[in-house]
Amino acid sequence: MEELVIHYAWTIEAKGRKPIQKVTTVACLVDVLRILDLPGVAPTDWVAFECCASDHGKYTHNEGGDDEWSLKWTSVTLPGG
């Protein structure tokens, strides 16, 4: 039996950067967050937990501040998945 891998459509928005929009697994999202090295990024375990615990959501760091950034996600069903 094939293991079901959940994918998420997600968007990262940060001041001074173009929004990043992708459809990937949580593991790939965590990799992108590590690469971006955004200020105040939540530990990767938190990102994985939040995405898996809820099929959609939003996290905003320092709303209204100079280093504000946000992550929005929603689970998606891929063809054949």
N, C-alpha and C positions, 0 to 999 in steps of 0.2 A: 504494500500500500504506500502510495506517495505521500510524503509529509507536506502539509499545507504551509506555505510561507506567506505571511501577511505582508502586503505592501501598503505604503502610505503615500498620498499626495501631500507634499509639504512645501512651504514657502518660508524662506528666511529673508527678513527685511532689516537693513541696518543703515543708519545715516551715512551718506557718502558712498554707498555701494548700490549697484543695481540689485533688485530682488533676485533671489535664486529660487527657481521652482523645479522640482523633480518629483518623480514617482520611484521610490526605492524601498528597500527593507529598512528596518530600524538600524541595523548594523551599518548600512551605507550612510544613513543620516548622521549617525554618531561619528563616522569617519570625516564627513564634511565639517561638522562642528569642531572637531579637533584641528583640522587644517585651517579653518577660518580664525581660530583662536580669539573669539569674540570676548569682550570684557564681561566678567561675571557669569560666564557660561556655567550652567548647572552641570554637576558631575554626570558623566555618560550613563551611569546606572540610573539616575533620575530620569533622563530622557527616555531610556528604554522602558522603564517602569511606567511612566506617564502615557507613552504611546500605546503600550500593551494593555494598560488598565482602562483606557478610554478610546473609543474609535475616532474621536476628534477632540481638538482642544487648541489652546493658544497659551503661549508663555511670552511675557514681555519683561525685558530687563530694563530697569531704570527708566520707566515711562516718563517722558517729558525731559529727560536729561540729555546731555551732550552725547553720551555713549549708548543711547537707547537702541535696542534691536529686539526683534520678535521672531518667534517660530510658531507657525500655524500648521496643523496636520489633520488629516482625515484618512481613515482606512479606505481602501478601494479593492474591488473585486476585479481581478484581471481575467481575460478570456482563458478558459481552460483551468482556472484556479479554484 
